[in-house]
Amino acid sequence: MRAFFIMPIQVNMLRHLLTQFGWRVFILLSILVMLVACSSDVTDQAVSVEDGIAVVSGQITEVVVPDDYETVSAIINAAAFQVGADDLVLVDDVPIAATALQAPLSALPERIEIRRARTINVAYGADTLTLVTAADTVADVIAQSGIAISDQDKVFPDRDVALQPGMTIVVQPADRVTVLVDGEELSLATSQTRVGAILAEANVHLTAMDYAIPHVTELAGDVIEIVRVNEEVVTESDPISFETLSQPDPELPLDSTSVTQPGQLGWRTRQIKVRTENGVEVARELTGEWITQQPTPRIIGYGTNIVVQSEVTPDGPIEYWRKINMYATSYSPSRAGTPVDAPWFGLTRSGEKLVKGLVAVDPSVIPLGTLLYIEGYGFAKASDTGGGIKGKWVDLGYEDHDWVSWRAYVDVYILTPVPPADQIVWVIR
């Protein structure tokens, strides 16, 4: 069935014609309008026909009767339109594929629209892409182009502008900046140039002590580093060692000890301000120090109670006031390490000629001149010293002809009389 079209005439124009030319002219004009309405060449506007389908292409609208057509392609052909390879066909506002144009319709549509393809240029940075597209807006073209852009990229014209044939769309990519913050790398596209503005755009906040590299007032480079700063005050305690004191105890036997008072550590507390940057300690500042507990010294009591005792030895009975177990060696004039031509060859420290019965000792243990009885050696006198004779060590003297080798621990008896208290070595180490 043919479609009908009517060209509208304004009411004022009719009144003017009637006044000027009368009814005869009016009748002639009416016939002319009816002839135009029956023509298929006028396509600017259309009057709907009951059960018709509106076919739209650009600014042209045509109404056809759908009863005679079973496919979208047939309806479009009846409207005297053609669909180009890149055109887009929408049936009731739903895009359909080109292969569906020939498919039988399951239901009759109300409206078919043909969106004509246009050639559009997209300039992205230094590259230009030419597209043939039936898209509506700039944003649709960018989406079809496959160019990945962000909201920060600048687009000219604006994204919502309708397309025009031959239009060139310019995309100005935003700068790419990496923000290192809280152990993460944020890759940002931004049109901002200052560090502070970029951080605000990325919703990255700095606390009172945090800082950015570069500074927030400076121009940004490729990388912005956020340094999280934290300061806290901590307390640390260190032990204070105690000293050991010795004091005489007249109740204790000589050469015996007891702990009169156990020692106790003291404690020193320090207050320190610790600064960390991104979780790493970078500085410590001592802000206070005090002793929270004084150390208590350990007191060792040493015996000063001297008891004179007697002992029967192979050399006869002895009376002694102290017995010390000592390491014994032996020497003679030629074994003392003194040159034979030295004036003191064969003499002891006290100036006596070295013979059996004179021994070398450490004077801090046994004073020179002390009378002794040495187990397995006999009676002796402390008359000599030696560079290697230290502590509880006694070197037994002999002449060269009667020298006997010694390497043994022996008991050394210090014989009476008991010397004055100020001449006694109370503690032998």
LUMVEXTI-999798 format. One record per residue (C-alpha): residue number from 0; residue in one letter; x negated, y, z negated. Coordinates in Angstrom, 2 decimals, m for minus. Layout:
N
NUM  a  X  Y  Z $
...
% end
This chain:
429
0  m  0.00  0.00  0.00 $
1  r  m1.33  3.48  0.86 $
2  a  m2.20  6.01  m1.80 $
3  f  m0.55  9.39  m1.84 $
4  f  m2.28  12.73  m2.49 $
5  i  m0.86  16.16  m3.22 $
6  m  m2.65  19.46  m2.91 $
7  p  m1.16  21.83  m5.57 $
8  i  0.01  25.39  m4.61 $
9  q  0.27  28.17  m7.16 $
10  v  3.73  29.60  m8.05 $
11  n  2.70  33.22  m7.53 $
12  m  1.55  32.43  m4.03 $
13  l  5.00  31.02  m3.15 $
14  r  6.75  34.13  m4.43 $
15  h  4.50  36.33  m2.32 $
16  l  5.13  34.28  0.83 $
17  l  8.89  34.31  0.31 $
18  t  8.87  38.07  m0.10 $
19  q  6.73  38.72  2.96 $
20  f  7.90  36.10  5.42 $
21  g  11.26  34.86  4.22 $
22  w  12.75  31.40  4.11 $
23  r  11.69  30.38  7.59 $
24  v  8.08  30.63  6.66 $
25  f  8.76  28.77  3.42 $
26  i  10.29  25.87  5.34 $
27  l  7.30  25.74  7.68 $
28  l  4.88  25.70  4.73 $
29  s  6.82  22.92  3.04 $
30  i  6.57  20.77  6.14 $
31  l  2.83  21.48  6.29 $
32  v  2.37  20.42  2.66 $
33  m  4.21  17.15  3.23 $
34  l  2.00  16.38  6.20 $
35  v  m1.12  17.03  4.12 $
36  a  0.19  14.82  1.35 $
37  c  0.56  11.98  3.80 $
38  s  m3.06  12.39  4.98 $
39  s  m5.92  10.26  3.47 $
40  d  m8.61  12.88  4.10 $
41  v  m7.99  15.05  0.97 $
42  t  m9.90  13.51  m2.02 $
43  d  m10.43  16.20  m4.67 $
44  q  m7.49  15.36  m6.99 $
45  a  m4.91  12.59  m7.14 $
46  v  m1.42  11.95  m8.47 $
47  s  m1.05  8.62  m10.25 $
48  v  1.07  5.96  m8.68 $
49  e  2.84  3.51  m10.95 $
50  d  0.72  0.38  m11.55 $
51  g  m2.16  1.96  m9.65 $
52  i  m5.90  1.67  m10.29 $
53  a  m8.06  4.81  m10.52 $
54  v  m11.31  4.44  m8.62 $
55  v  m13.83  7.16  m9.48 $
56  s  m17.01  8.00  m7.63 $
57  g  m18.72  11.26  m8.57 $
58  q  m16.09  14.04  m8.20 $
59  i  m13.74  11.92  m6.06 $
60  t  m10.74  10.11  m7.51 $
61  e  m8.52  7.79  m5.47 $
62  v  m5.54  5.78  m6.51 $
63  v  m4.82  2.42  m4.85 $
64  v  m2.21  m0.18  m5.41 $
65  p  m3.79  m3.23  m6.97 $
66  d  m1.28  m5.87  m5.95 $
67  d  m3.03  m6.45  m2.64 $
68  y  m6.58  m6.92  m4.13 $
69  e  m8.10  m9.66  m6.25 $
70  t  m11.73  m8.47  m6.73 $
71  v  m13.44  m5.29  m7.83 $
72  s  m15.23  m5.16  m4.48 $
73  a  m11.93  m5.26  m2.61 $
74  i  m10.51  m2.45  m4.72 $
75  i  m13.62  m0.31  m4.10 $
76  n  m13.45  m1.02  m0.36 $
77  a  m9.78  m0.05  m0.32 $
78  a  m10.79  3.25  m1.88 $
79  a  m13.21  3.70  1.02 $
80  f  m16.28  3.68  m1.28 $
81  q  m19.56  1.77  m1.03 $
82  v  m21.78  0.61  m3.89 $
83  g  m25.49  1.18  m3.49 $
84  a  m28.15  m1.27  m4.72 $
85  d  m28.97  0.88  m7.77 $
86  d  m25.46  2.17  m8.44 $
87  l  m23.68  1.14  m11.62 $
88  v  m20.06  m0.08  m11.60 $
89  l  m17.98  0.17  m14.76 $
90  v  m14.62  m1.56  m15.08 $
91  d  m12.60  0.02  m17.86 $
92  d  m15.88  1.63  m19.11 $
93  v  m17.67  m1.73  m19.23 $
94  p  m20.71  m2.15  m16.93 $
95  i  m20.55  m5.24  m14.69 $
96  a  m23.25  m6.98  m12.72 $
97  a  m23.40  m6.77  m8.95 $
98  t  m22.63  m10.49  m8.77 $
99  a  m19.32  m9.89  m10.57 $
100  l  m18.01  m7.54  m7.88 $
101  q  m16.84  m10.48  m5.76 $
102  a  m15.49  m12.52  m8.65 $
103  p  m11.69  m12.92  m8.93 $
104  l  m10.15  m10.63  m11.52 $
105  s  m8.58  m12.30  m14.53 $
106  a  m6.70  m9.11  m15.37 $
107  l  m6.02  m5.96  m13.45 $
108  p  m8.15  m2.98  m14.59 $
109  e  m6.91  0.52  m15.10 $
110  r  m10.03  2.33  m14.02 $
111  i  m13.12  1.62  m11.95 $
112  e  m16.06  4.04  m11.98 $
113  i  m19.04  4.09  m9.67 $
114  r  m22.05  5.88  m11.12 $
115  r  m24.31  6.87  m8.30 $
116  a  m28.07  6.24  m8.67 $
117  r  m30.39  9.22  m8.60 $
118  t  m34.13  9.57  m8.27 $
119  i  m35.64  10.81  m11.54 $
120  n  m39.31  11.47  m12.40 $
121  v  m40.62  10.84  m15.91 $
122  a  m43.95  12.49  m16.75 $
123  y  m45.58  10.88  m19.82 $
124  g  m48.92  12.37  m20.71 $
125  a  m51.07  12.11  m17.58 $
126  d  m48.81  9.51  m15.94 $
127  t  m45.67  10.05  m13.87 $
128  l  m43.06  7.33  m13.37 $
129  t  m40.38  7.54  m10.64 $
130  l  m37.07  5.80  m11.36 $
131  v  m33.89  5.26  m9.32 $
132  t  m31.22  5.09  m12.00 $
133  a  m27.51  5.48  m12.60 $
134  a  m28.08  6.53  m16.22 $
135  d  m26.10  9.42  m17.67 $
136  t  m28.55  11.26  m19.89 $
137  v  m32.26  11.91  m20.35 $
138  a  m32.32  9.52  m23.34 $
139  d  m30.85  6.72  m21.16 $
140  v  m33.55  7.20  m18.52 $
141  i  m36.35  7.08  m21.14 $
142  a  m34.85  3.90  m22.58 $
143  q  m34.75  2.30  m19.10 $
144  s  m38.32  3.39  m18.33 $
145  g  m39.76  1.17  m21.05 $
146  i  m41.86  4.03  m22.44 $
147  a  m42.12  3.66  m26.21 $
148  i  m41.61  7.06  m27.76 $
149  s  m40.89  8.18  m31.29 $
150  d  m38.60  10.81  m32.67 $
151  q  m41.65  13.06  m33.04 $
152  d  m42.46  12.99  m29.29 $
153  k  m41.25  16.09  m27.48 $
154  v  m38.88  15.61  m24.51 $
155  f  m37.95  18.26  m21.92 $
156  p  m35.08  18.67  m21.22 $
157  d  m33.48  17.51  m24.45 $
158  r  m32.51  13.88  m24.76 $
159  d  m28.74  14.54  m24.53 $
160  v  m28.91  16.53  m21.28 $
161  a  m26.99  15.00  m18.32 $
162  l  m29.08  13.86  m15.38 $
163  q  m29.32  15.76  m12.12 $
164  p  m30.71  14.30  m8.87 $
165  g  m34.44  14.97  m8.50 $
166  m  m34.80  15.91  m12.17 $
167  t  m38.26  15.62  m13.77 $
168  i  m38.33  14.60  m17.43 $
169  v  m41.47  15.55  m19.35 $
170  v  m42.44  13.55  m22.45 $
171  q  m45.16  15.11  m24.58 $
172  p  m46.50  12.35  m26.88 $
173  a  m46.96  13.29  m30.50 $
174  d  m50.41  12.98  m32.09 $
175  r  m51.19  9.64  m33.72 $
176  v  m52.53  9.82  m37.26 $
177  t  m53.44  6.99  m39.65 $
178  v  m52.71  7.68  m43.32 $
179  l  m54.58  5.51  m45.82 $
180  v  m52.47  5.47  m48.98 $
181  d  m51.92  3.01  m51.84 $
182  g  m53.85  0.24  m50.10 $
183  e  m51.86  0.54  m46.89 $
184  e  m52.45  1.99  m43.42 $
185  l  m49.55  4.04  m42.13 $
186  s  m49.66  4.80  m38.40 $
187  l  m47.70  8.00  m37.74 $
188  a  m46.64  9.90  m34.65 $
189  t  m46.41  13.58  m35.48 $
190  s  m46.26  16.98  m33.88 $
191  q  m47.62  18.58  m37.07 $
192  t  m51.24  19.70  m37.21 $
193  r  m51.87  20.44  m40.92 $
194  v  m52.50  17.64  m43.39 $
195  g  m49.90  18.89  m45.85 $
196  a  m47.16  19.06  m43.22 $
197  i  m47.97  15.57  m41.93 $
198  l  m47.81  14.12  m45.45 $
199  a  m44.48  15.85  m46.08 $
200  e  m43.11  14.46  m42.81 $
201  a  m44.29  10.96  m43.80 $
202  n  m42.77  11.35  m47.30 $
203  v  m46.18  10.81  m48.91 $
204  h  m46.42  12.70  m52.19 $
205  l  m49.46  13.76  m54.22 $
206  t  m49.43  13.91  m58.01 $
207  a  m51.20  16.59  m60.02 $
208  m  m54.69  15.10  m59.69 $
209  d  m54.38  13.29  m56.36 $
210  y  m56.10  14.79  m53.34 $
211  a  m56.29  14.25  m49.60 $
212  i  m59.28  13.99  m47.28 $
213  p  m59.19  16.34  m45.37 $
214  h  m57.61  18.85  m47.78 $
215  v  m53.88  19.46  m47.46 $
216  t  m54.52  22.96  m46.09 $
217  e  m56.87  21.79  m43.34 $
218  l  m56.25  20.55  m39.82 $
219  a  m55.77  16.81  m39.61 $
220  g  m58.04  14.46  m37.74 $
221  d  m57.32  10.88  m36.73 $
222  v  m57.37  9.63  m40.33 $
223  i  m56.03  11.09  m43.57 $
224  e  m57.07  9.40  m46.81 $
225  i  m55.03  9.80  m49.97 $
226  v  m57.06  9.44  m53.17 $
227  r  m54.94  8.51  m56.15 $
228  v  m56.57  9.93  m59.29 $
229  n  m55.86  8.73  m62.81 $
230  e  m57.42  9.79  m66.09 $
231  e  m56.83  8.07  m69.39 $
232  v  m58.44  8.21  m72.80 $
233  v  m59.62  4.90  m74.21 $
234  t  m61.31  3.98  m77.45 $
235  e  m64.19  1.56  m77.76 $
236  s  m65.80  0.17  m80.89 $
237  d  m69.40  m1.00  m81.21 $
238  p  m70.84  m2.90  m84.16 $
239  i  m73.50  m1.31  m86.34 $
240  s  m76.03  m3.87  m87.56 $
241  f  m76.82  m4.05  m91.22 $
242  e  m80.31  m4.07  m92.73 $
243  t  m81.74  m6.75  m94.99 $
244  l  m83.19  m5.62  m98.30 $
245  s  m85.28  m7.60  m100.77 $
246  q  m85.27  m7.09  m104.50 $
247  p  m86.94  m8.95  m107.36 $
248  d  m84.90  m11.35  m109.42 $
249  p  m86.57  m12.28  m112.70 $
250  e  m84.15  m15.15  m113.16 $
251  l  m85.33  m16.92  m110.01 $
252  p  m88.49  m19.08  m109.97 $
253  l  m91.40  m17.76  m107.95 $
254  d  m91.19  m18.46  m104.18 $
255  s  m87.45  m19.03  m104.26 $
256  t  m84.77  m16.71  m102.88 $
257  s  m81.04  m16.21  m103.09 $
258  v  m78.55  m13.98  m101.32 $
259  t  m77.50  m11.40  m103.84 $
260  q  m75.19  m9.59  m101.41 $
261  p  m74.14  m10.73  m97.92 $
262  g  m74.44  m8.15  m95.19 $
263  q  m71.47  m6.74  m93.32 $
264  l  m71.42  m5.07  m89.93 $
265  g  m70.32  m1.49  m89.62 $
266  w  m68.27  m0.10  m86.73 $
267  r  m68.70  2.97  m84.57 $
268  t  m65.69  4.17  m82.55 $
269  r  m66.01  6.22  m79.39 $
270  q  m63.28  8.09  m77.55 $
271  i  m63.85  8.13  m73.79 $
272  k  m62.00  9.76  m70.92 $
273  v  m62.06  7.38  m67.95 $
274  r  m61.39  8.67  m64.43 $
275  t  m60.40  6.29  m61.64 $
276  e  m59.91  7.00  m57.95 $
277  n  m57.82  4.49  m56.03 $
278  g  m58.22  2.10  m58.94 $
279  v  m62.03  2.30  m59.05 $
280  e  m63.75  3.83  m62.07 $
281  v  m65.84  6.81  m60.99 $
282  a  m66.63  8.68  m64.20 $
283  r  m66.70  8.39  m67.98 $
284  e  m66.86  11.26  m70.42 $
285  l  m67.50  10.86  m74.14 $
286  t  m64.99  13.07  m75.93 $
287  g  m65.49  11.94  m79.53 $
288  e  m67.45  9.56  m81.73 $
289  w  m67.17  8.60  m85.38 $
290  i  m68.06  5.79  m87.78 $
291  t  m64.99  3.91  m88.87 $
292  q  m66.87  1.57  m91.22 $
293  q  m70.34  1.86  m92.71 $
294  p  m72.49  m1.28  m92.64 $
295  t  m73.22  m3.09  m95.90 $
296  p  m76.85  m4.25  m96.32 $
297  r  m77.71  m7.84  m97.04 $
298  i  m79.71  m8.12  m100.27 $
299  i  m82.07  m11.03  m100.76 $
300  g  m83.31  m11.67  m104.28 $
301  y  m86.80  m13.13  m104.59 $
302  g  m87.97  m14.94  m107.64 $
303  t  m90.48  m13.33  m109.99 $
304  n  m90.26  m15.88  m112.77 $
305  i  m93.79  m17.37  m112.92 $
306  v  m94.17  m20.68  m114.71 $
307  v  m97.71  m21.98  m115.34 $
308  q  m97.98  m25.69  m114.57 $
309  s  m100.65  m28.35  m114.74 $
310  e  m101.58  m31.17  m112.43 $
311  v  m104.02  m34.12  m112.59 $
312  t  m106.11  m34.29  m109.42 $
313  p  m108.91  m36.62  m108.25 $
314  d  m111.25  m33.82  m109.27 $
315  g  m109.77  m33.47  m112.75 $
316  p  m106.83  m31.65  m114.33 $
317  i  m105.90  m28.19  m113.09 $
318  e  m103.67  m25.38  m114.29 $
319  y  m101.95  m23.33  m111.65 $
320  w  m99.19  m20.76  m111.37 $
321  r  m98.33  m21.12  m107.65 $
322  k  m98.42  m23.92  m105.03 $
323  i  m98.27  m23.18  m101.27 $
324  n  m98.11  m25.71  m98.45 $
325  m  m100.53  m24.45  m95.78 $
326  y  m102.00  m25.54  m92.45 $
327  a  m105.72  m26.43  m92.89 $
328  t  m108.52  m26.31  m90.37 $
329  s  m112.30  m26.28  m90.94 $
330  y  m115.36  m24.37  m89.76 $
331  s  m119.11  m24.05  m90.37 $
332  p  m121.68  m21.35  m89.52 $
333  s  m122.35  m22.61  m86.00 $
334  r  m118.62  m23.14  m85.40 $
335  a  m117.52  m19.69  m86.60 $
336  g  m118.26  m18.02  m83.25 $
337  t  m120.95  m15.73  m84.70 $
338  p  m124.19  m15.29  m82.69 $
339  v  m127.13  m17.04  m84.35 $
340  d  m129.22  m13.87  m84.27 $
341  a  m126.47  m11.75  m85.85 $
342  p  m127.36  m10.46  m89.34 $
343  w  m124.07  m11.86  m90.72 $
344  f  m124.52  m15.32  m89.21 $
345  g  m123.54  m17.92  m91.84 $
346  l  m122.09  m15.34  m94.24 $
347  t  m118.50  m14.94  m95.43 $
348  r  m116.52  m11.72  m95.51 $
349  s  m117.43  m11.32  m99.18 $
350  g  m121.18  m11.62  m98.29 $
351  e  m121.67  m15.13  m99.66 $
352  k  m123.49  m17.87  m97.76 $
353  l  m120.94  m20.23  m96.26 $
354  v  m120.94  m23.57  m98.01 $
355  k  m118.30  m26.14  m98.90 $
356  g  m115.93  m24.60  m101.44 $
357  l  m115.57  m21.22  m99.72 $
358  v  m112.51  m20.83  m97.50 $
359  a  m111.06  m18.24  m95.14 $
360  v  m107.50  m16.99  m95.75 $
361  d  m105.06  m14.23  m94.76 $
362  p  m105.52  m11.61  m97.53 $
363  s  m101.86  m10.64  m97.27 $
364  v  m101.03  m14.15  m98.49 $
365  i  m103.94  m14.95  m100.79 $
366  p  m106.16  m12.08  m101.97 $
367  l  m109.92  m12.52  m101.59 $
368  g  m111.55  m13.82  m104.74 $
369  t  m108.59  m16.03  m105.68 $
370  l  m109.54  m19.39  m107.17 $
371  l  m107.88  m22.35  m105.51 $
372  y  m107.57  m26.09  m105.58 $
373  i  m106.92  m27.60  m102.12 $
374  e  m105.51  m31.10  m101.75 $
375  g  m108.17  m33.41  m100.22 $
376  y  m110.83  m30.64  m100.21 $
377  g  m111.31  m29.79  m103.85 $
378  f  m111.94  m26.55  m105.71 $
379  a  m112.38  m23.47  m103.60 $
380  k  m112.51  m19.69  m103.56 $
381  a  m110.93  m17.35  m101.02 $
382  s  m114.06  m15.62  m99.68 $
383  d  m113.62  m15.18  m95.95 $
384  t  m111.16  m14.01  m93.27 $
385  g  m110.81  m14.69  m89.57 $
386  g  m109.15  m13.06  m86.60 $
387  g  m106.91  m16.07  m86.06 $
388  i  m106.19  m16.82  m89.71 $
389  k  m102.67  m15.49  m90.29 $
390  g  m99.95  m16.41  m92.71 $
391  k  m99.98  m19.80  m94.36 $
392  w  m103.25  m20.94  m92.79 $
393  v  m106.47  m21.82  m94.60 $
394  d  m109.81  m22.45  m92.87 $
395  l  m111.97  m24.78  m94.98 $
396  g  m115.68  m23.83  m95.11 $
397  y  m118.61  m26.23  m94.66 $
398  e  m122.25  m26.11  m93.83 $
399  d  m123.23  m27.41  m90.41 $
400  h  m124.63  m30.69  m91.75 $
401  d  m121.59  m31.67  m93.82 $
402  w  m118.81  m30.30  m91.61 $
403  v  m115.57  m32.29  m91.55 $
404  s  m112.83  m31.66  m89.00 $
405  w  m109.40  m30.71  m90.40 $
406  r  m106.00  m30.50  m88.74 $
407  a  m103.37  m31.09  m91.43 $
408  y  m100.86  m29.50  m93.80 $
409  v  m102.02  m29.53  m97.42 $
410  d  m100.89  m28.19  m100.78 $
411  v  m102.94  m25.24  m101.98 $
412  y  m102.81  m24.52  m105.71 $
413  i  m103.51  m21.00  m106.97 $
414  l  m105.24  m21.45  m110.31 $
415  t  m104.83  m19.48  m113.51 $
416  p  m105.22  m16.90  m114.84 $
417  v  m102.09  m15.18  m113.46 $
418  p  m103.13  m11.81  m111.96 $
419  p  m101.37  m8.54  m112.84 $
420  a  m97.96  m8.10  m111.26 $
421  d  m99.16  m5.37  m108.91 $
422  q  m101.72  m7.78  m107.41 $
423  i  m99.26  m10.58  m106.70 $
424  v  m97.86  m11.14  m103.26 $
425  w  m94.31  m11.96  m104.33 $
426  v  m92.90  m12.93  m100.95 $
427  i  m95.04  m15.04  m98.64 $
428  r  m93.70  m15.29  m95.08 $
% end
